Amino acid sequence: MAKLPTGPDSYEDVPLSALVRAARRTYGQAVRRAQEEIGCDDLPRAGGFILTTMSWSDASVEAVVRWMGVSKQAVSQVLDRLVVRGYLERKQDLRDRRRVRLVLTERGRAAAAAARGAIERVDRQLLTRVGRARVNQTRETLVALIELGRTRGRRAPDVEGGT
């Protein structure tokens, strides 16, 4: 596989999809390092995203499934591993005893906090490097890209391996 160019002006011919994927890797590596430093090196693929999303937004599992754009069955497998490894626990829903809620354990909250700290560090470095106006412009572009996919009836790409 050919190496990506290294100068700031040399990315003009690289497809935007390749740049987005490579940029996502920057966050992923930072998050994995931070989680490994606190002993959370056994997170399953997409597990960190699920924990962080649940922690930041108090999102339900259903909301996580919708955002990830994958099947509930695929997310359920990851959730089961997160429970077994002590990141989540199942609790009976007090409002509807037929339902079981998944909640972050102390270990799950620690993993999510490590991820959040790593993401915030990358964000600060990015702000220092390119400035707030460019970061905001990039955010607007990414949101437009996400909305473009939704208006065409497509699901959001798989967080860990989508194209």
Backbone as CSV, one residue per row, in Angstrom:
resi,resn,N_x,N_y,N_z,CA_x,CA_y,CA_z,C_x,C_y,C_z
1,MET,0.846,-1.183,0.000,0.000,0.000,0.000,0.886,1.239,0.000
2,ALA,0.565,2.206,-0.822,1.349,3.429,-0.923,1.145,4.285,0.319
3,LYS,2.213,4.986,0.687,2.129,5.876,1.844,1.392,7.154,1.451
4,LEU,0.665,7.704,2.416,0.011,8.985,2.185,1.074,10.075,2.152
5,PRO,0.859,11.123,1.376,1.807,12.234,1.346,1.909,12.893,2.717
6,THR,3.011,13.608,2.961,3.216,14.179,4.286,3.073,15.687,4.364
7,GLY,3.239,16.417,3.300,3.116,17.876,3.352,1.672,18.314,3.359
8,PRO,1.372,19.481,3.975,-0.022,19.929,4.072,-0.687,20.166,2.722
9,ASP,0.075,20.527,1.703,-0.509,20.793,0.390,-0.563,19.549,-0.488
10,SER,-0.018,18.448,-0.005,0.080,17.261,-0.848,-1.111,16.314,-0.707
11,TYR,-2.134,16.704,0.009,-3.308,15.848,0.203,-4.425,16.168,-0.782
12,GLU,-4.192,17.066,-1.693,-5.223,17.518,-2.618,-5.849,16.388,-3.421
13,ASP,-5.060,15.404,-3.797,-5.565,14.320,-4.633,-6.047,13.101,-3.830
14,VAL,-5.935,13.153,-2.519,-6.372,12.033,-1.685,-7.883,12.154,-1.492
15,PRO,-8.629,11.091,-1.743,-10.087,11.157,-1.566,-10.442,11.550,-0.128
16,LEU,-11.484,12.346,0.007,-11.935,12.799,1.321,-12.246,11.605,2.228
17,SER,-12.826,10.551,1.662,-13.150,9.375,2.467,-11.897,8.772,3.100
18,ALA,-10.785,8.762,2.382,-9.526,8.238,2.925,-8.991,9.151,4.026
19,LEU,-9.144,10.450,3.847,-8.684,11.392,4.873,-9.503,11.257,6.155
20,VAL,-10.817,11.107,6.016,-11.677,10.961,7.198,-11.298,9.695,7.953
21,ARG,-11.096,8.619,7.241,-10.730,7.348,7.883,-9.382,7.464,8.604
22,ALA,-8.398,8.076,7.959,-7.080,8.238,8.585,-7.153,9.179,9.784
23,ALA,-7.959,10.226,9.685,-8.105,11.168,10.800,-8.773,10.490,11.991
24,ARG,-9.738,9.635,11.736,-10.416,8.908,12.812,-9.434,8.047,13.586
25,ARG,-8.447,7.535,12.875,-7.436,6.695,13.499,-6.652,7.470,14.564
26,THR,-6.452,8.779,14.351,-5.754,9.605,15.334,-6.484,9.576,16.672
27,TYR,-7.794,9.749,16.639,-8.594,9.678,17.862,-8.548,8.270,18.452
28,GLY,-8.724,7.274,17.612,-8.753,5.889,18.085,-7.474,5.496,18.805
29,GLN,-6.340,5.870,18.248,-5.058,5.535,18.878,-4.908,6.255,20.215
30,ALA,-5.291,7.512,20.267,-5.183,8.276,21.512,-6.080,7.670,22.591
31,VAL,-7.278,7.287,22.210,-8.225,6.695,23.166,-7.703,5.351,23.656
32,ARG,-7.240,4.503,22.735,-6.728,3.188,23.143,-5.552,3.319,24.109
33,ARG,-4.629,4.239,23.830,-3.487,4.438,24.733,-3.952,4.865,26.116
34,ALA,-4.872,5.814,26.166,-5.364,6.314,27.452,-6.064,5.202,28.232
35,GLN,-6.837,4.380,27.548,-7.543,3.298,28.226,-6.587,2.190,28.667
36,GLU,-5.580,1.922,27.858,-4.582,0.926,28.245,-3.819,1.377,29.490
37,GLU,-3.545,2.677,29.593,-2.816,3.207,30.747,-3.554,2.975,32.058
38,ILE,-4.876,2.857,32.017,-5.631,2.640,33.255,-6.097,1.187,33.380
39,GLY,-5.537,0.302,32.564,-5.854,-1.115,32.667,-7.086,-1.562,31.918
40,CYS,-7.567,-0.755,31.007,-8.749,-1.116,30.208,-8.305,-1.492,28.805
41,ASP,-7.450,-2.499,28.740,-6.900,-2.912,27.452,-7.649,-4.103,26.850
42,ASP,-8.781,-4.448,27.442,-9.547,-5.591,26.952,-10.893,-5.190,26.347
43,LEU,-11.011,-3.932,25.963,-12.265,-3.484,25.363,-12.451,-4.116,23.995
44,PRO,-13.642,-4.647,23.730,-13.891,-5.204,22.396,-14.002,-4.091,21.359
45,ARG,-13.884,-4.480,20.128,-14.017,-3.535,19.026,-15.348,-2.794,19.160
46,ALA,-15.317,-1.499,19.045,-16.470,-0.600,19.188,-16.914,-0.442,20.636
47,GLY,-16.326,-1.176,21.566,-16.704,-1.071,22.973,-16.434,0.300,23.556
48,GLY,-15.292,0.877,23.222,-14.960,2.211,23.722,-15.941,3.259,23.237
49,PHE,-16.341,3.143,21.975,-17.314,4.089,21.426,-18.636,3.982,22.172
50,ILE,-19.071,2.762,22.422,-20.344,2.552,23.117,-20.286,3.133,24.523
51,LEU,-19.219,2.835,25.259,-19.092,3.345,26.630,-19.048,4.869,26.648
52,THR,-18.266,5.440,25.752,-18.124,6.894,25.712,-19.444,7.557,25.357
53,THR,-20.155,7.009,24.382,-21.438,7.567,23.982,-22.443,7.479,25.126
54,MET,-22.476,6.344,25.799,-23.405,6.187,26.922,-23.044,7.143,28.054
55,SER,-21.764,7.361,28.266,-21.315,8.240,29.343,-21.584,9.706,29.039
56,TRP,-21.253,10.150,27.845,-21.376,11.560,27.494,-22.809,12.019,27.406
57,SER,-23.628,11.206,26.804,-24.983,11.669,26.500,-26.052,10.918,27.269
58,ASP,-25.631,10.013,28.139,-26.584,9.160,28.848,-27.505,8.475,27.838
59,ALA,-26.908,8.123,26.700,-27.671,7.535,25.602,-28.129,6.134,25.953
60,SER,-29.280,5.792,25.465,-29.788,4.436,25.610,-29.069,3.534,24.617
61,VAL,-29.174,2.261,24.834,-28.599,1.306,23.897,-29.233,1.481,22.520
62,GLU,-30.540,1.737,22.494,-31.227,1.933,21.209,-30.650,3.129,20.459
63,ALA,-30.342,4.203,21.178,-29.754,5.381,20.536,-28.366,5.066,20.005
64,VAL,-27.590,4.289,20.757,-26.250,3.903,20.303,-26.360,3.077,19.029
65,VAL,-27.302,2.152,18.995,-27.502,1.313,17.813,-27.830,2.188,16.603
66,ARG,-28.741,3.150,16.785,-29.111,4.044,15.671,-27.908,4.846,15.190
67,TRP,-27.119,5.375,16.122,-25.980,6.206,15.736,-24.925,5.381,15.011
68,MET,-24.680,4.174,15.491,-23.660,3.335,14.873,-24.098,2.838,13.503
69,GLY,-25.413,2.703,13.314,-25.903,2.258,12.014,-25.640,0.787,11.743
70,VAL,-25.541,0.001,12.805,-25.361,-1.433,12.640,-26.559,-2.132,13.283
71,SER,-26.630,-3.417,13.108,-27.778,-4.146,13.634,-27.729,-4.216,15.163
72,LYS,-28.900,-4.357,15.735,-28.998,-4.505,17.187,-28.270,-5.774,17.631
73,GLN,-28.303,-6.811,16.791,-27.624,-8.056,17.119,-26.112,-7.844,17.221
74,ALA,-25.548,-7.064,16.300,-24.107,-6.805,16.334,-23.722,-6.039,17.596
75,VAL,-24.519,-5.052,17.954,-24.245,-4.278,19.167,-24.457,-5.153,20.398
76,SER,-25.451,-6.029,20.374,-25.725,-6.903,21.515,-24.528,-7.781,21.842
77,GLN,-23.840,-8.267,20.830,-22.649,-9.091,21.062,-21.571,-8.295,21.791
78,VAL,-21.369,-7.054,21.380,-20.377,-6.200,22.036,-20.822,-5.899,23.465
79,LEU,-22.108,-5.611,23.642,-22.639,-5.318,24.975,-22.438,-6.504,25.915
80,ASP,-22.673,-7.702,25.415,-22.459,-8.890,26.243,-21.004,-8.974,26.714
81,ARG,-20.072,-8.700,25.810,-18.651,-8.724,26.189,-18.328,-7.629,27.197
82,LEU,-18.963,-6.453,27.049,-18.732,-5.369,28.002,-19.260,-5.731,29.389
83,VAL,-20.347,-6.468,29.435,-20.889,-6.925,30.722,-19.932,-7.938,31.350
84,VAL,-19.528,-8.937,30.577,-18.643,-9.986,31.088,-17.325,-9.399,31.589
85,ARG,-16.829,-8.372,30.917,-15.540,-7.778,31.289,-15.662,-6.680,32.341
86,GLY,-16.877,-6.442,32.817,-17.063,-5.538,33.944,-17.197,-4.063,33.616
87,TYR,-17.517,-3.721,32.369,-17.697,-2.327,31.979,-19.149,-1.875,32.112
88,LEU,-20.061,-2.817,31.946,-21.491,-2.548,32.050,-22.107,-3.590,32.975
89,GLU,-23.247,-3.218,33.553,-24.019,-4.208,34.305,-25.485,-4.071,33.916
90,ARG,-26.162,-5.192,34.030,-27.587,-5.228,33.727,-28.366,-4.954,35.008
91,LYS,-29.346,-4.049,34.887,-30.218,-3.739,36.024,-31.654,-3.764,35.534
92,GLN,-32.522,-4.234,36.399,-33.936,-4.272,36.043,-34.473,-2.846,36.001
93,ASP,-35.242,-2.551,34.966,-35.860,-1.240,34.821,-36.991,-1.132,35.838
94,LEU,-36.893,-0.147,36.712,-37.896,-0.006,37.765,-39.262,0.410,37.219
95,ARG,-39.288,1.081,36.074,-40.553,1.508,35.472,-41.237,0.396,34.693
96,ASP,-40.433,-0.508,34.147,-40.976,-1.608,33.357,-40.161,-2.856,33.679
97,ARG,-40.665,-3.682,34.537,-39.917,-4.840,35.046,-39.595,-5.868,33.950
98,ARG,-40.233,-5.755,32.792,-39.923,-6.669,31.687,-38.621,-6.281,30.997
99,ARG,-38.174,-5.061,31.234,-36.977,-4.547,30.551,-35.770,-4.589,31.471
100,VAL,-34.619,-4.732,30.851,-33.344,-4.679,31.566,-32.555,-3.509,31.007
101,ARG,-32.032,-2.702,31.908,-31.203,-1.560,31.487,-29.735,-1.940,31.622
102,LEU,-28.914,-1.366,30.767,-27.470,-1.508,30.892,-26.925,-0.199,31.437
103,VAL,-26.127,-0.286,32.486,-25.541,0.914,33.083,-24.038,0.724,33.213
104,LEU,-23.340,1.835,33.147,-21.883,1.804,33.281,-21.498,1.431,34.712
105,THR,-20.511,0.569,34.831,-19.926,0.268,36.133,-18.841,1.310,36.411
106,GLU,-18.218,1.223,37.551,-17.097,2.122,37.851,-15.997,1.964,36.801
107,ARG,-15.726,0.722,36.411,-14.711,0.475,35.385,-15.142,1.081,34.043
108,GLY,-16.415,0.968,33.711,-16.929,1.548,32.478,-16.831,3.061,32.477
109,ARG,-17.144,3.681,33.627,-17.024,5.138,33.730,-15.559,5.572,33.615
110,ALA,-14.643,4.788,34.189,-13.214,5.118,34.095,-12.728,5.028,32.647
111,ALA,-13.157,3.983,31.940,-12.770,3.830,30.532,-13.320,4.978,29.694
112,ALA,-14.562,5.360,29.957,-15.184,6.469,29.222,-14.482,7.788,29.548
113,ALA,-14.120,7.990,30.817,-13.419,9.224,31.204,-12.046,9.289,30.556
114,ALA,-11.354,8.165,30.478,-10.043,8.142,29.815,-10.194,8.497,28.342
115,ALA,-11.241,7.965,27.718,-11.496,8.269,26.310,-11.789,9.753,26.125
116,ARG,-12.621,10.273,27.000,-12.980,11.690,26.886,-11.746,12.573,27.041
117,GLY,-10.897,12.256,28.005,-9.670,13.023,28.191,-8.769,12.968,26.965
118,ALA,-8.639,11.787,26.372,-7.805,11.637,25.175,-8.376,12.433,24.007
119,ILE,-9.682,12.374,23.835,-10.335,13.117,22.747,-10.151,14.619,22.947
120,GLU,-10.315,15.068,24.175,-10.148,16.498,24.457,-8.708,16.948,24.216
121,ARG,-7.730,16.088,24.510,-6.318,16.437,24.234,-6.082,16.580,22.735
122,VAL,-6.605,15.636,21.959,-6.456,15.726,20.498,-7.144,16.988,19.989
123,ASP,-8.344,17.265,20.504,-9.062,18.472,20.083,-8.265,19.743,20.384
124,ARG,-7.664,19.811,21.576,-6.853,20.998,21.927,-5.656,21.145,20.989
125,GLN,-4.999,20.027,20.678,-3.866,20.071,19.756,-4.311,20.538,18.373
126,LEU,-5.455,20.063,17.950,-5.988,20.454,16.647,-6.324,21.945,16.622
127,LEU,-6.958,22.435,17.678,-7.275,23.863,17.771,-6.012,24.711,17.708
128,THR,-4.982,24.282,18.407,-3.713,25.012,18.397,-3.102,25.018,16.999
129,ARG,-3.230,23.913,16.312,-2.598,23.773,14.998,-3.329,24.529,13.888
130,VAL,-4.673,24.470,13.865,-5.393,25.066,12.734,-6.353,26.185,13.111
131,GLY,-6.668,26.345,14.387,-7.556,27.420,14.819,-9.021,27.016,14.851
132,ARG,-9.783,27.760,15.650,-11.193,27.452,15.867,-12.022,27.551,14.583
133,ALA,-11.752,28.548,13.751,-12.562,28.722,12.542,-12.466,27.498,11.633
134,ARG,-11.270,26.958,11.471,-11.115,25.783,10.606,-11.727,24.539,11.233
135,VAL,-11.590,24.402,12.536,-12.216,23.262,13.210,-13.731,23.339,13.049
136,ASN,-14.297,24.521,13.233,-15.748,24.677,13.073,-16.184,24.393,11.640
137,GLN,-15.380,24.824,10.676,-15.697,24.556,9.276,-15.655,23.052,8.996
138,THR,-14.680,22.378,9.560,-14.594,20.929,9.397,-15.800,20.250,10.021
139,ARG,-16.203,20.704,11.200,-17.370,20.142,11.875,-18.612,20.309,10.989
140,GLU,-18.791,21.493,10.411,-19.939,21.735,9.528,-19.903,20.807,8.319
141,THR,-18.715,20.597,7.766,-18.571,19.721,6.609,-18.913,18.279,6.971
142,LEU,-18.440,17.821,8.115,-18.724,16.450,8.537,-20.215,16.254,8.817
143,VAL,-20.841,17.226,9.449,-22.282,17.141,9.705,-23.037,17.087,8.374
144,ALA,-22.637,17.899,7.420,-23.286,17.873,6.105,-23.112,16.514,5.444
145,LEU,-21.953,15.922,5.587,-21.700,14.602,5.015,-22.584,13.547,5.674
146,ILE,-22.711,13.619,6.996,-23.585,12.689,7.725,-25.027,12.864,7.263
147,GLU,-25.473,14.108,7.153,-26.845,14.370,6.726,-27.081,13.920,5.294
148,LEU,-26.085,14.057,4.445,-26.191,13.591,3.071,-26.468,12.088,3.047
149,GLY,-25.767,11.346,3.867,-26.003,9.902,3.958,-27.385,9.581,4.476
150,ARG,-27.856,10.353,5.432,-29.186,10.097,5.995,-30.288,10.446,5.016
151,THR,-30.118,11.496,4.239,-31.172,11.887,3.303,-31.279,10.907,2.148
152,ARG,-30.240,10.158,1.915,-30.286,9.154,0.858,-30.761,7.812,1.382
153,GLY,-31.211,7.787,2.652,-31.760,6.563,3.216,-30.716,5.584,3.682
154,ARG,-29.480,6.009,3.744,-28.424,5.116,4.203,-28.283,5.219,5.706
155,ARG,-27.840,4.145,6.293,-27.535,4.164,7.717,-26.145,4.766,7.900
156,ALA,-25.874,5.243,9.105,-24.539,5.742,9.409,-23.559,4.596,9.278
157,PRO,-22.300,4.866,8.874,-21.343,3.790,8.697,-20.968,3.140,10.018
158,ASP,-20.521,1.896,9.928,-20.016,1.170,11.092,-18.854,1.967,11.669
159,VAL,-18.921,2.249,12.938,-17.940,3.112,13.595,-16.536,2.541,13.511
160,GLU,-16.374,1.253,13.662,-15.039,0.683,13.698,-14.488,0.305,12.335
161,GLY,-15.325,-0.051,11.401,-14.750,-0.549,10.167,-15.443,-0.097,8.918
162,GLY,-16.363,0.849,9.035,-17.148,1.249,7.880,-16.378,2.046,6.873
163,THR,-16.980,2.196,5.741,-16.343,2.961,4.679,-16.993,4.305,4.530
